[in-house]
Amino acid sequence: MQFLQKIISELLENHQDISELDIVLPGKRPMVFIKRILQEKQYQGLLPNFVTIDELIAELSENVEIKGIALWLFSFRIYNKIDSSEDFSGFLKWFPTLQKDWDDMMKFSDDDQKILLWMLDEERIKNWGENLGDDDNPRKRNLNFWRKMNEFLPLLKSELRKENLATSGMLYQEAFSKIENFAKQTNRQFVFCGFNALSRVEEQLVRQLLQWNKAETYFQADQYYIDDERQESGKFLRETLKWKEFNDSRDFKWIENQFNQPKNIKTYEVSGNIVQAKFLPEILKKIPKKELSETALVLLDENLLPAVLDSLNVVESVNITMGFPLKNLSFSNAIKKLFYLQKQQEKKSSSYYYADVLPILEELPNDEKDSEVIRNFVATIEERNIVYISKSLLQELLRNLSYFQLLQKPESSQQFLDLLIKFCYELKFKELDDIQYENIALFENVFKIIKNQLLPYQIDVKIETLEVLINQLVNSESIDFVGEPLAGFQIMGLLETRLLNFKNVILLSVNEGKLPLGNTQNTYIPFDVRKNFGLNTFLENDSIYAYHFYRLIQNSENVHLLYNALSSGVNTGEKSRFITQLEMESSHKIEHIIIENSSEPIAQELMKIDKNDEVMRLLNEWKNRVSPSHLVTYLYNPIDFYLNNLLKTRETNEIEEELSQRNYGNLVHYALQFLHEPIKGKILSVNDLEDLLQQTDSAIDFAIEKLKHQQEFYERGMNYIHKEIAKRVVRNIVEYDLELVKNGSALEILDLEKEINCDFFLDENQNNKISFYGFIDRIDRLDGITRVIDYKTAKPKKLTVNLGKNKEEKLPELFFNDDYKQALQLSIYKYCIKNVLNINPDHIETAIWSFAEVNNGPQKLNFIDIEDSEVEDSIRNLIFEILNPEIPFEEKEKVSW
């Protein structure tokens, strides 16, 4: 029989009217199940009074609890009387942790002042006989801290009492002093159900009521962990068994023997967090549909909830006890990034970093008007490669954005809160899905709460502090799911399983660090001090988790324990110690299953495009305008040629935080164009070139402007280095030309960025042709020789072509090898220049001037024992292959070294 059913059966048997009972529970969820049990037993009287243990303690204390932001603000006002030098931001760095410690002192010890004095004395002992030095000395800081706390916390308690307010710990402390009288005088009858680890105050309350016969207790224990002293899961119940209140006239109820009953327990070693959720349907397929309402899925990591919901298409009815964390939704992420942008503005208000702005615009809900503004904004900063956006430019590009004010630095945090409230209010009238609406409505409420709580205190709050306050509320908020709690497949957290039993149990993320949490306490009180005064340490917390784990599975028949075996971030990939305990200590035979990532691997087949009629039509169009770079692209990868040059696809612009190789080349190109354009068409003198050397800075500035880049882009880091290198390359090219002229050479720059257009015939009858086009970086004449120069950022490669004895074999397919792509490009330039300008081929040189080896000057193309006509035939062979309908475009495998 289930635990709650046993309790209700006994209560109905022993009490004529259970409406007079106060049933005290660890949480509220079991109330729904108790009501169903009463309905099934056809109980027709009034319902008993349901109350949680916390509500009962608060009732005894007769105070109003204050917590969260309200407590922080109240406490800061009191702390200012002790130390007025610290602002609210600094106060929040330590007070929330201290406050939890203080509550623990009052809940678990008889006198919090004793612990405060102990901490002060301990710091005094550490510093005894030492020269404390200045205030920055860590030991002196600790001593001063506890000296202040011994003054501050008693004063805070006194001030709270004056207002009839209390922290959680104070409620317990106030209640403790009233327990004895309450137990004597109350006429109520209490039933305590399913408790395990009781605080000092809770234990005293239960025992006093038992002594006056005004309480009954029902514990859910099992012989397996009660009888075994080593079992941490039975730690607290073994101590409860020793109470003098349990004697011959009052039994301890109940110690069952369910854990050692036959069970089907399986552990799953899973490769990845999401894979756990993806494998879930495989487990559910083996559970009969009629048993799904007796099945619980326990998530030890709440972040898995979205993936789990995506995988549950095999389940018709699902009830989700846990809410969806507000902090994990897209609007929450946008608000978080908005605050980060504002904090950056406090540090540097002159400009905006593009990567701080774009994610906000992308994640906030936008109507069509705002979307159009954002598209234009993105297009502009990508085109101009704007990494740091000036205030004036942001105003120019985004002034029509409906929430533009949120991106600007506010005059005060109060004004920013008002803007956020107004923004959320207006958003709710736009087209939103239900989750977005709930997300925004909850944030609006959070902003209003903070505004109302800040108003009475008149505290100057920084944006960073405001963010802390908002996170405090947001982290505790969740969007609740609406469902039928008594039917269907149950999804819950571990604490929601208290008092409930299920036939089938599935736990995800049963990893060390998730179950139990381990030594993760955030506290200022050392382990030995906590132990000495009876405060919970991480060991007690581990015991609490152990009890919940073993209690959940003791009444179940089928248990599935999944853990992530991959190490990633804080996850060590280590299974929980509780799994190891089951394997080594329990009588059950555990089946261990290894689950690999079930995703199908991405197909690695290389792309292949057959040349059908449509492709051939595109090729015929392409023949009318062929760039040498098209042929180079084909050599590199035929699929890239098909995509880029036939389908005209282009990669989207991306903002470069560091200057790319392509734009570095453009920077030098444009600078040289700036210098050489005024001296084009004349025989250069030494003075001409020396004048150019004085203009290199202006040339680089011209190039930056032509690239539409900001000067600020080149003011720091690697981009500054790239700019200086580009400047040196430009100077070196001018200096190289200067040396030629000084040595008596006649140098004349004929043209720059020369556009070429020429026909190239594929047959002897000149009926089949293609049309080459392109731009030659520089054409000059040196001592009567016309030089066609192509600038490259890469080093020259294979510019001397000597096929030797294998000439006849290799020449036809010479340009099928991308090692000769530079030679191919220069050969086409030579062909076009020779035919367009009618220059004697013997008076033409083609060359690569590499920026990587700039001092070597132009490296000329040199064919040994190969005629121009033979080179042209090799070009034709490559073009014939591209146009051949029988040869498909096949992707080349790119090898990474």
C-alpha positions in Angstrom: 0.0 0.0 0.0 1.2 3.5 -0.8 2.5 5.6 2.1 -0.2 8.3 1.9 -2.9 5.6 1.5 -1.7 3.9 4.7 -1.8 7.2 6.6 -5.3 8.1 5.5 -6.6 4.6 6.2 -5.3 4.7 9.7 -6.6 8.2 10.3 -10.1 7.3 9.1 -9.9 4.2 11.3 -8.8 6.0 14.5 -10.7 9.3 14.1 -14.5 9.8 13.7 -14.0 13.3 12.3 -10.7 14.0 10.6 -11.8 17.6 9.8 -10.5 18.5 13.3 -7.0 17.4 12.3 -4.1 19.6 11.2 -2.1 17.5 8.6 1.4 18.9 8.5 3.4 18.2 5.3 6.9 19.0 4.0 5.3 20.7 0.9 1.9 21.4 -0.6 2.0 18.9 -3.5 0.8 15.8 -1.5 -2.4 17.7 -0.6 -3.9 17.0 -4.0 -3.1 13.2 -3.7 -4.6 13.1 -0.2 -7.8 14.6 -1.4 -8.0 12.0 -4.2 -7.5 9.2 -1.7 -10.3 10.6 0.5 -12.5 10.7 -2.5 -11.7 7.1 -3.4 -12.5 6.0 0.1 -15.8 7.8 -0.3 -15.1 10.1 2.7 -18.0 12.6 2.9 -17.0 14.9 5.9 -15.2 18.2 5.9 -11.5 18.1 4.8 -8.8 18.3 7.4 -6.7 21.5 7.6 -3.5 21.2 5.5 -0.5 23.2 6.6 3.3 23.0 5.8 5.8 23.0 8.5 7.1 26.4 7.5 3.6 27.9 7.7 3.1 26.3 11.2 6.4 27.8 12.4 5.5 31.2 11.0 2.1 31.0 12.8 3.9 30.3 16.1 6.3 33.2 15.7 3.5 35.7 15.1 5.8 37.7 12.8 5.7 38.6 9.2 8.6 37.2 7.2 10.8 39.6 5.2 13.1 38.2 2.5 14.8 38.9 -0.7 15.2 42.4 -2.0 13.0 43.9 0.8 15.3 42.4 3.4 18.4 43.6 1.6 17.2 47.2 1.4 16.1 47.2 5.1 19.4 45.6 6.2 21.5 48.1 4.2 19.8 51.0 5.9 20.7 49.5 9.3 24.2 48.6 8.2 24.8 52.3 7.2 24.6 53.1 11.0 27.6 50.8 11.5 29.6 51.6 8.4 28.4 54.5 6.1 31.4 54.1 3.8 30.1 51.1 1.8 27.6 51.5 -1.0 24.7 49.2 -1.7 26.6 47.5 -4.5 29.4 46.5 -2.2 26.9 45.4 0.5 25.2 43.0 -1.9 28.5 41.2 -2.5 28.5 39.7 0.9 25.2 40.2 2.7 23.0 37.5 0.9 25.6 34.8 1.9 25.9 36.1 5.4 22.1 36.2 5.8 21.8 32.5 4.9 24.5 31.7 7.5 22.7 33.8 10.1 19.4 32.0 9.4 21.2 28.7 9.8 22.5 29.9 13.2 19.0 30.7 14.4 17.4 27.5 13.0 19.9 25.0 14.2 21.6 26.4 17.3 20.3 27.8 20.5 22.1 31.1 20.3 23.3 32.9 17.1 25.3 35.4 19.2 27.5 32.6 20.5 28.6 31.7 16.9 29.2 35.3 16.0 31.4 35.7 19.0 33.1 32.4 18.2 34.0 33.7 14.7 35.3 37.0 16.1 37.4 35.1 18.7 38.7 32.7 16.1 40.0 35.7 14.0 41.5 37.3 17.1 43.4 34.1 17.8 44.7 33.9 14.3 46.0 37.4 14.5 47.3 37.1 18.1 50.8 38.5 18.4 51.0 39.6 14.7 51.5 43.0 13.3 48.2 43.4 11.5 49.5 46.0 9.1 47.2 48.0 6.9 43.5 47.5 6.3 44.1 45.5 3.1 45.7 42.7 5.1 43.3 39.7 4.6 43.4 38.7 8.2 42.7 42.2 9.4 39.8 42.5 7.0 38.3 39.2 8.4 38.7 40.5 11.9 37.1 43.8 11.1 34.3 42.0 9.3 33.3 39.8 12.2 33.7 42.7 14.6 31.1 44.6 12.5 28.8 41.6 12.3 28.7 41.2 16.1 27.4 44.8 16.1 25.3 44.8 13.0 23.3 41.5 13.2 22.0 42.1 16.8 21.0 45.6 15.8 19.3 44.3 12.6 17.4 41.8 14.7 16.3 44.5 17.1 15.1 46.8 14.3 13.2 44.0 12.5 11.4 43.1 15.7 10.3 46.7 16.2 8.5 46.4 12.8 7.1 43.0 13.6 9.3 41.6 10.8 11.5 38.5 10.8 13.9 36.6 8.6 13.3 32.9 8.1 15.8 32.1 10.9 14.2 34.7 13.2 10.8 33.1 12.7 12.2 29.8 13.9 14.0 31.4 16.8 10.8 33.3 17.9 8.8 30.1 17.5 11.2 28.1 19.6 10.5 30.2 22.7 6.7 29.7 22.3 6.6 26.0 21.6 6.2 24.8 25.2 3.2 27.0 25.9 1.7 26.3 22.5 1.9 22.5 23.1 0.2 22.9 26.5 -2.6 25.3 25.5 -3.5 24.3 21.9 -6.7 22.2 21.4 -5.6 21.2 17.9 -4.5 17.7 16.9 -1.6 17.5 14.5 -0.5 14.8 12.1 3.1 15.1 10.9 3.6 13.2 7.7 6.8 12.1 5.9 9.4 14.2 7.6 13.1 13.2 7.6 15.6 15.9 8.6 14.1 18.2 11.2 15.8 21.4 12.4 16.2 21.9 16.2 13.0 24.0 16.3 11.0 21.6 14.2 12.1 18.7 16.3 11.2 20.5 19.6 7.8 21.3 18.2 7.0 17.7 17.2 8.3 16.3 20.5 6.4 18.7 22.7 3.2 18.0 20.9 3.8 14.3 21.2 4.4 14.6 24.9 1.0 16.4 25.3 -0.6 13.7 23.1 -1.5 16.4 20.6 0.3 14.9 17.6 0.8 11.8 15.6 3.8 11.1 13.4 4.2 9.1 10.3 7.6 8.5 8.9 8.5 6.6 5.8 11.5 4.5 6.6 12.9 1.2 5.4 14.9 -1.4 7.2 17.6 -1.4 4.5 18.9 2.1 5.5 17.7 2.1 9.1 19.6 -1.1 10.1 22.8 -0.2 8.2 24.7 2.4 10.2 26.8 3.2 7.2 23.8 4.3 5.1 23.7 8.1 5.0 20.1 8.0 3.8 19.0 6.8 7.3 21.1 9.2 9.3 18.3 11.5 10.6 15.6 8.8 11.0 18.0 6.7 13.1 18.3 9.7 15.4 14.5 10.2 15.5 14.1 6.5 16.5 15.9 7.3 19.7 13.4 9.9 20.9 12.0 9.1 24.3 8.6 9.9 23.0 8.6 6.5 21.1 8.1 3.8 23.7 5.9 0.9 24.5 2.8 3.1 24.3 3.7 4.9 21.1 5.3 3.1 18.1 7.5 4.7 15.5 5.5 4.5 12.3 6.6 3.1 9.9 9.7 1.0 9.2 8.9 -1.0 6.0 10.8 -3.7 4.2 10.1 -2.6 0.7 13.6 -1.8 -0.6 14.7 -5.4 -0.7 11.6 -6.5 -2.6 12.3 -7.6 -6.2 13.0 -4.6 -8.5 14.1 -4.1 -12.0 16.9 -1.5 -11.8 18.8 -0.4 -14.9 21.5 2.2 -15.1 22.2 3.9 -18.5 25.6 5.4 -19.3 24.7 8.0 -21.8 27.0 10.0 -24.1 25.8 13.6 -23.6 23.1 15.4 -21.7 20.6 15.8 -24.5 21.0 12.2 -25.5 19.3 11.3 -22.2 16.2 13.1 -23.3 16.4 11.6 -26.8 16.6 8.1 -25.3 13.6 8.6 -23.0 11.0 7.5 -25.6 12.7 4.1 -25.8 12.2 3.6 -22.1 8.6 4.8 -22.2 7.7 2.4 -25.1 8.3 -0.5 -22.7 5.9 0.9 -20.1 2.3 -0.1 -20.6 0.1 3.0 -21.3 -2.1 2.2 -18.3 0.9 2.5 -16.1 2.0 6.0 -17.3 0.0 7.7 -14.5 2.1 5.5 -12.1 5.3 6.7 -13.7 7.5 9.6 -12.6 10.3 11.3 -14.5 12.6 13.1 -12.1 14.9 15.8 -13.6 17.9 16.4 -11.5 19.0 19.1 -14.0 16.1 21.6 -14.7 17.9 22.7 -17.9 16.9 19.3 -19.5 13.2 20.2 -19.4 13.0 21.7 -23.0 14.7 18.7 -24.5 12.5 16.3 -22.5 9.3 18.0 -23.7 10.5 17.8 -27.3 11.1 14.0 -27.0 7.7 13.2 -25.4 5.6 12.9 -28.5 4.9 9.2 -27.6 3.0 10.3 -24.4 -0.6 11.5 -24.6 -1.0 13.1 -21.2 1.8 14.8 -19.2 1.7 16.6 -15.9 4.7 18.9 -15.2 5.1 19.8 -11.5 8.2 21.8 -12.0 7.9 25.2 -13.6 10.0 26.3 -16.6 12.8 28.6 -15.3 12.2 32.1 -16.4 15.9 32.7 -16.7 16.2 30.2 -19.6 13.8 31.9 -22.0 14.8 34.0 -24.9 13.4 37.3 -23.6 15.4 36.7 -20.4 18.6 36.3 -22.4 17.9 39.5 -24.2 17.3 41.4 -21.0 20.6 39.9 -19.6 22.4 41.1 -22.7 20.8 44.5 -22.4 22.1 44.9 -18.9 25.5 43.8 -20.1 25.4 46.5 -22.8 24.5 49.1 -20.2 27.4 48.0 -17.9 29.8 48.4 -20.8 28.4 51.9 -21.4 29.3 52.8 -17.8 32.9 51.7 -18.5 33.2 53.2 -22.0 30.5 55.5 -23.1 32.1 56.7 -26.4 31.0 53.8 -28.6 29.2 50.5 -28.7 30.8 47.2 -29.5 28.8 45.6 -32.3 28.6 42.2 -30.7 27.0 43.7 -27.6 24.2 45.3 -29.7 23.3 42.7 -32.3 22.2 39.8 -30.0 19.8 42.2 -28.2 18.2 43.3 -31.5 17.9 39.6 -32.7 16.4 38.2 -29.5 13.9 40.9 -28.5 10.4 40.5 -30.2 10.3 42.8 -33.2 7.4 43.9 -35.4 7.9 44.5 -39.1 8.8 48.1 -38.7 11.5 47.4 -36.2 12.7 44.4 -38.2 13.2 46.7 -41.2 15.3 49.1 -39.1 17.4 46.3 -37.8 18.0 44.8 -41.3 19.2 48.1 -42.6 21.4 48.5 -39.5 23.0 45.1 -39.9 23.6 45.6 -43.6 25.3 48.9 -43.0 27.7 47.8 -40.3 28.5 44.6 -42.2 29.2 46.6 -45.4 31.4 49.1 -43.6 32.8 46.5 -41.2 32.0 48.6 -38.2 33.2 46.9 -35.0 32.8 49.9 -32.7 29.7 51.9 -33.4 29.8 55.6 -32.4 26.9 57.1 -30.5 26.1 59.4 -33.4 26.1 56.5 -35.9 23.9 54.4 -33.6 21.5 57.3 -33.4 21.5 57.7 -37.2 20.9 54.0 -37.9 18.5 53.0 -35.1 16.7 56.2 -34.1 13.5 54.8 -35.6 13.6 51.6 -33.5 10.7 51.6 -31.0 12.9 50.7 -28.1 16.0 52.7 -29.1 16.0 54.5 -25.7 16.8 51.2 -24.0 20.2 51.1 -25.8 21.2 54.5 -24.6 22.9 55.2 -21.4 20.1 56.2 -18.9 20.4 59.2 -16.6 19.6 56.9 -13.6 18.7 53.3 -12.8 15.2 54.6 -11.8 14.7 56.0 -15.3 16.0 52.7 -16.8 13.5 50.8 -14.7 10.7 53.1 -16.0 11.7 52.5 -19.6 11.8 48.7 -19.1 8.3 48.7 -17.5 6.9 50.8 -20.4 8.7 48.6 -22.9 7.2 45.4 -21.4 3.7 46.9 -21.2 3.8 47.9 -24.9 5.2 44.6 -26.0 2.2 42.7 -24.6 0.0 44.3 -27.3 2.1 42.9 -30.1 1.7 39.5 -31.7 3.4 37.1 -29.2 3.1 33.4 -28.5 1.8 32.3 -25.1 5.3 31.6 -23.6 6.6 35.0 -24.8 3.7 36.8 -23.3 4.1 35.0 -19.9 7.8 35.7 -20.0 7.4 39.5 -20.7 4.5 39.8 -18.2 6.6 38.2 -15.4 9.5 40.6 -16.2 7.1 43.6 -16.1 6.0 42.4 -12.7 9.6 42.0 -11.5 10.6 45.5 -12.7 7.5 47.0 -10.9 8.3 45.1 -7.6 11.9 46.4 -7.6 10.8 50.0 -8.4 8.3 50.0 -5.6 10.8 48.5 -3.1 13.5 51.0 -4.1 11.4 54.1 -3.8 11.1 54.4 0.0 14.9 54.1 0.5 16.2 56.7 -2.0 19.3 54.6 -2.6 21.5 55.5 -5.6 21.6 52.1 -7.4 24.1 51.4 -10.2 23.0 49.5 -13.3 25.2 46.6 -12.1 23.4 46.5 -8.7 20.0 46.8 -10.4 20.9 43.7 -12.5 21.7 41.8 -9.3 18.3 42.7 -7.8 16.5 41.6 -11.0 18.4 38.3 -11.2 17.5 37.6 -7.6 13.8 37.7 -8.5 14.1 36.2 -12.0 16.1 33.2 -10.7 13.3 32.3 -8.4 10.5 32.8 -10.9 9.2 30.1 -13.3 6.4 29.8 -15.7 4.0 27.2 -14.4 2.5 24.5 -16.6 -1.3 23.9 -16.5 -2.2 20.2 -16.3 -4.1 17.5 -14.4 -1.9 16.6 -11.4 -3.6 13.3 -10.8 -3.4 11.8 -14.3 -0.8 11.2 -16.9 3.0 10.9 -17.0 4.5 12.9 -14.1 7.6 15.2 -14.6 9.0 16.7 -11.4 12.1 17.6 -9.4 13.4 15.4 -6.7 11.9 17.5 -3.8 8.5 17.3 -5.4 8.5 13.5 -5.0 8.3 13.7 -1.2 5.6 11.4 0.3 4.7 10.2 -3.2 5.3 6.7 -4.6 5.4 5.5 -8.2 5.6 2.1 -9.7 8.0 3.3 -12.4 10.7 5.8 -11.8 13.0 7.4 -14.3 15.8 9.7 -13.1 17.9 11.8 -15.5 21.4 13.3 -14.8 22.2 10.9 -11.9 25.7 12.4 -11.8 28.0 13.3 -9.0 27.5 17.0 -8.4 23.8 16.7 -9.3 22.9 13.9 -6.9 24.1 14.7 -4.3 25.3 18.2 -4.8 28.5 17.6 -2.9 30.6 20.3 -1.2 29.0 23.3 -2.9 27.9 25.3 0.2 28.3 29.0 -0.2 29.1 30.1 3.4 31.4 32.2 5.5 31.2 29.7 8.4 34.0 27.0 8.3 33.1 23.3 8.3 34.4 22.7 11.9 32.4 25.7 13.3 29.2 24.4 11.6 29.9 21.0 13.0 30.5 22.3 16.5 27.3 24.2 16.7 25.0 21.7 15.0 24.6 23.6 11.7 24.1 21.6 8.6 27.2 20.9 6.5 27.4 19.5 3.0 27.5 16.0 4.7 24.0 16.6 6.2 22.8 17.9 2.8 24.2 14.7 1.2 22.2 12.6 3.7 19.0 14.5 2.9 19.5 13.8 -0.9 20.3 10.2 -0.2 17.1 9.7 1.8 15.0 11.3 -1.1 16.7 9.0 -3.6 16.3 5.7 -1.6 12.8 6.6 -0.4 11.7 7.2 -4.0 12.9 3.8 -5.3 12.0 1.7 -2.2 8.3 1.4 -3.2 8.9 1.2 -7.0 9.2 -1.8 -9.2 11.0 -0.5 -12.2 13.9 2.0 -11.8 15.8 3.7 -14.7 18.8 5.7 -13.8 20.5 7.7 -16.6 23.7 9.6 -16.2 25.8 11.7 -18.6 29.2 10.0 -19.0 30.8 12.8 -21.0 33.0 15.3 -19.3 32.1 18.9 -20.2 32.4 22.1 -18.2 31.6 21.5 -14.6 30.2 18.0 -15.4 32.9 15.4 -14.7 31.1 12.6 -16.4 31.1 10.7 -13.1 28.0 8.7 -12.1 26.5 9.4 -8.7 27.9 7.6 -5.7 24.4 6.4 -5.0 24.5 4.3 -8.2 27.8 2.8 -7.0 26.2 2.1 -3.6 23.3 0.3 -5.3 25.7 -1.8 -7.3 28.0 -2.7 -4.4 25.8 -2.8 -1.3 22.2 -3.7 -2.3 20.9 -7.1 -3.0 19.5 -6.1 -6.4 21.1 -7.1 -9.6 21.7 -3.9 -11.6 21.6 -4.0 -15.4 24.1 -1.6 -16.9 23.4 -0.3 -20.4 25.7 1.9 -22.5 23.8 4.4 -24.8 25.8 6.1 -27.6 24.7 9.2 -29.3 21.7 8.1 -31.4 22.0 10.9 -33.9 22.8 9.7 -37.4 26.2 11.0 -38.5 26.1 13.8 -41.1 26.6 12.3 -44.6 30.2 12.7 -45.6 29.6 11.9 -49.3 31.1 14.5 -51.6 28.7 16.5 -53.6 28.3 15.7 -57.3 26.3 17.8 -59.9 25.5 16.2 -63.2 25.5 18.6 -66.2 21.8 18.4 -67.2 20.2 20.8 -69.7 19.8 23.6 -67.2 23.4 23.4 -66.1 24.5 23.4 -69.7 22.3 26.5 -70.3 24.1 28.2 -67.4 27.5 27.2 -68.8 26.6 28.8 -72.2 25.7 32.0 -70.4 28.9 31.8 -68.4 31.0 31.7 -71.7 30.0 35.3 -72.4 31.9 36.6 -69.3 34.7 34.4 -68.0 37.2 35.7 -65.4 40.6 34.0 -64.9 39.6 33.7 -61.2 36.7 31.4 -62.3 39.1 28.9 -63.7 41.2 29.1 -60.6 38.1 28.4 -58.5 37.3 25.4 -60.7 40.8 24.0 -60.1 40.4 24.5 -56.3 37.0 22.9 -56.2 34.5 22.4 -59.1 31.5 22.6 -56.7 32.6 26.1 -55.6 32.8 27.0 -59.3 29.2 25.7 -59.8 27.8 27.5 -56.8 29.7 30.8 -57.1 30.0 31.3 -60.9 27.0 29.5 -62.3 24.4 29.9 -59.5 25.9 33.2 -58.4 25.7 32.4 -54.7 27.7 34.5 -52.4 28.8 34.2 -48.8 27.1 36.7 -46.5 29.2 39.6 -45.3 30.6 39.1 -41.8 32.0 41.7 -39.6 35.7 41.3 -39.2 37.1 42.0 -35.7 40.5 41.2 -37.2 41.4 42.3 -40.7 41.0 39.4 -43.1 43.7 38.4 -45.6 41.4 39.6 -48.4 40.9 43.0 -46.9 44.6 43.3 -46.0 45.3 42.8 -49.7 42.7 45.4 -50.6 44.2 47.9 -48.2 47.6 47.7 -50.0 45.9 47.7 -53.4 44.0 50.9 -52.8 46.9 52.6 -51.2 49.1 51.8 -54.2 46.3 53.0 -56.5 46.2 56.3 -54.6 49.9 56.8 -55.0 50.3 55.7 -58.6 47.2 57.3 -60.2 48.7 60.8 -60.4 51.9 59.7 -62.0 50.4 57.4 -64.6 51.5 57.8 -68.1 54.9 59.5 -67.5 58.5 58.4 -67.3 59.1 58.4 -63.5 61.9 60.4 -62.0 63.6 60.0 -58.6 61.7 63.1 -57.3 58.4 61.6 -58.4 59.0 58.4 -56.3 60.5 60.2 -53.3 57.4 62.4 -53.2 55.3 59.2 -53.1 57.2 58.0 -50.1 56.0 61.1 -48.2 52.4 60.2 -49.0 52.2 56.6 -47.7 50.2 57.7 -44.6 47.7 59.5 -46.7 47.5 56.5 -49.1 46.7 54.1 -46.2 44.0 56.6 -45.0 42.5 56.7 -48.5 42.5 52.9 -48.6 40.7 52.7 -45.2 38.1 55.1 -46.4 37.6 53.2 -49.7 37.1 50.0 -47.7 34.4 52.0 -45.7 36.3 51.0 -42.5 36.6 53.2 -39.4 39.9 54.6 -38.4 39.2 53.3 -34.9 39.3 49.8 -36.3 43.0 50.2 -36.9 43.9 51.9 -33.6 44.6 48.8 -31.4 45.7 45.2 -31.3 46.4 43.1 -34.4 44.6 45.5 -36.7 47.1 48.2 -35.8 49.9 45.8 -36.7 48.2 44.9 -40.0 47.9 48.6 -40.9 51.6 49.2 -40.1 52.7 46.1 -42.1 50.5 47.3 -45.0 52.2 50.8 -44.8 55.6 49.1 -44.9 54.7 47.0 -47.9 53.5 50.1 -49.8 56.8 51.9 -48.9 58.9 48.9 -50.0 57.1 48.7 -53.4 57.8 52.4 -54.0 61.4 52.1 -52.8 61.9 49.1 -55.1 60.8 51.2 -58.0 63.0 54.1 -56.8 66.1 51.9 -56.9 65.3 50.9 -60.5 65.1 54.6 -61.5 68.2 55.5 -59.6 70.1 52.7 -61.4 69.1 54.3 -64.7 66.0 52.2 -65.7 63.2 53.9 -67.5 59.9 53.1 -65.7 56.5 54.2 -66.8 53.2 53.1 -65.2 50.8 52.7 -68.1 47.6 51.7 -66.3 46.1 50.6 -63.0 43.2 48.3 -62.4 43.0 47.9 -66.2 39.8 46.2 -67.3 40.4 43.6 -70.0 37.9 42.1 -72.4 39.0 39.7 -75.1 37.6 36.8 -77.1 39.3 33.4 -76.7 38.5 30.9 -79.5 38.1 27.2 -78.8 38.2 26.0 -82.4 40.2 26.8 -85.5 37.2 28.2 -87.4 36.7 30.7 -84.6 33.0 29.8 -84.3 33.2 28.6 -80.7 34.5 31.2 -78.3 34.5 32.5 -74.7 35.0 36.1 -73.6 37.6 36.8 -71.0 37.3 39.7 -68.7 39.2 40.8 -65.6 41.2 43.6 -63.9 44.9 43.8 -64.1 46.4 45.5 -61.0 49.3 47.2 -62.8 50.6 47.5 -66.3 53.9 49.3 -66.7 56.8 49.6 -69.1 60.4 49.0 -67.9 63.1 49.6 -70.3 60.8 48.9 -73.3 59.3 45.7 -71.8 55.6 45.8 -71.0 55.0 44.2 -67.6 51.6 42.8 -66.5 51.8 42.7 -62.7 49.3 41.0 -60.4 49.5 41.8 -56.7 49.1 38.8 -54.3 49.2 38.5 -50.6 50.3 34.9 -50.9 53.8 33.8 -52.0 54.5 33.1 -55.7 54.1 29.5 -56.6 55.3 27.5 -59.7 56.1 30.5 -61.9 58.9 28.7 -63.6 57.4 25.9 -65.7 59.8 23.3 -67.0 58.2 20.0 -68.1 61.5 18.6 -69.4 61.3 15.2 -71.1 57.6 14.7 -70.0 56.5 17.8 -71.9 54.3 16.0 -74.4 52.6 13.9 -71.7 52.1 16.8 -69.1 51.4 19.8 -71.3 47.8 19.0 -72.4 46.7 18.8 -68.7 49.1 21.4 -67.4 46.4 23.6 -66.0 44.4 20.8 -64.4 46.8 21.1 -61.5 46.0 23.9 -59.1 49.7 24.2 -58.4 49.8 26.2 -61.6 46.8 28.5 -60.9 49.0 31.6 -60.8 50.6 30.6 -64.1 47.2 30.1 -65.5 45.9 33.5 -64.5 49.1 35.3 -65.8 48.9 33.4 -69.1 45.3 34.6 -69.7 46.4 38.2 -68.9 49.2 37.9 -71.4 46.9 36.5 -74.1 44.5 39.4 -73.6 47.1 42.2 -73.5 48.8 40.8 -76.5 45.6 40.7 -78.5 43.9 43.9 -77.2 47.0 46.2 -77.2 48.7 44.5 -80.2 52.0 44.2 -78.4 54.8 41.9 -79.5 54.7 38.9 -77.2 58.4 39.0 -76.9 58.1 42.5 -75.3 55.5 41.3 -72.7 56.3 40.0 -69.2 53.8 38.8 -66.7 54.6 38.7 -63.0 53.4 38.3 -59.5 54.4 40.9 -56.9 53.9 39.2 -53.6 53.3 41.3 -50.5 54.8 38.5 -48.5 58.1 38.8 -50.4 57.8 42.4 -51.4 61.5 43.1 -51.5 62.0 40.5 -54.2 60.1 42.6 -56.6 57.8 41.2 -59.4 58.4 37.5 -59.9 57.9 36.8 -63.6 56.3 33.9 -65.2 58.8 31.8 -67.2 57.9 28.9 -69.6 60.9 26.9 -70.6 60.7 25.4 -74.1 56.9 26.0 -74.2 55.4 28.2 -76.8 52.5 30.6 -76.2 50.3 28.6 -78.6 51.0 25.5 -76.5 50.0 27.4 -73.3 46.8 28.5 -75.0 46.0 24.9 -75.9 46.4 23.9 -72.3 43.9 26.7 -71.3 41.5 25.4 -74.0 41.7 21.8 -72.5 40.7 23.1 -69.1 37.7 25.0 -70.6 36.7 22.0 -72.6 36.5 19.9 -69.4 34.3 22.6 -67.7 32.0 22.6 -70.8 32.0 18.8 -71.3 28.4 17.5 -70.5 29.8 14.1 -69.7 32.0 15.3 -66.8 30.0 16.3 -63.7 31.0 18.9 -61.2 32.5 16.8 -58.3 33.5 18.2 -54.9 37.1 17.9 -53.9 37.8 16.7 -50.4 39.5 19.4 -48.5 42.4 18.1 -46.4 43.2 19.8 -43.1 46.8 19.6 -42.0 
